[in-house]
């Protein structure tokens, strides 16, 4: 994220604010940080950690209360995996809408081994494992960089842009 030098950053699904706190403490410069989450109790916890250094709000990822292209960078970390299948494409479109250029999606895929990589897998009532590369491509975003980590917690990292060209 540091190399992208965003002036404004939105974390959708910020939970109790651990990623925002990490950015506050570790970036070499201080962008405007905004955290948004569906859980009011998580936002209250995030406010305790962030004080007045981060703007925080509560709401649904499928209907973000922000203007188009409000943020230089929008990111998620283990957020889309909790969005039901019938709403995940809308959530990605909303993230795309409020991003000026870049989106970073970091999502867990640890249940998506072998034949489970086909489509969506639902391990419990509140977790959905998606083919994120496919969802991002269908949304019209360009994958600039992709990394997958395997182990006990498999993750996919996608740096996406709204640009017309890039690497896939």
JOKA-V501800 format. One record per backbone hydrogen bond with DSSP energy under -0.5 kcal/mol. CO is the residue of the C=O (numbers start at 1). NH is the residue of the N-H. Records with the same first field share a line. If there is no record, write none. Layout:
CO=NH, NH
This chain:
1=4, 5
2=5
7=32
8=72, 73
9=34
10=12, 75
11=13, 14, 36
14=17
17=21
18=22
19=23
20=24
21=25
22=26
23=27
29=31
31=33
32=9
33=55
34=11
35=57
36=13, 14
37=59
38=40
39=43
40=44
41=45
42=46
43=47
44=48
45=49
46=50
47=51
50=53
53=33
55=35
57=37
60=63
64=66
67=70
71=100
72=101, 102
73=10
74=104
75=12
76=106
79=82
80=83
81=128
82=84
84=87, 88
85=89
87=91
88=92
89=93
90=94
91=95
92=96
93=97
94=98
95=99
97=69
98=71
101=162
102=74
103=160
104=76, 106
105=107, 158
106=78
107=156
109=112
111=113
113=116
114=117
115=118
117=119
121=123, 129
124=127
127=124
128=130
129=121
130=132
131=135
132=136
133=137
134=138
135=139
136=141
137=140
142=144, 161
145=159
147=157
149=155
152=154
154=109, 110
155=149
156=107, 158
157=147
158=105, 160
159=144, 145
160=103
161=142
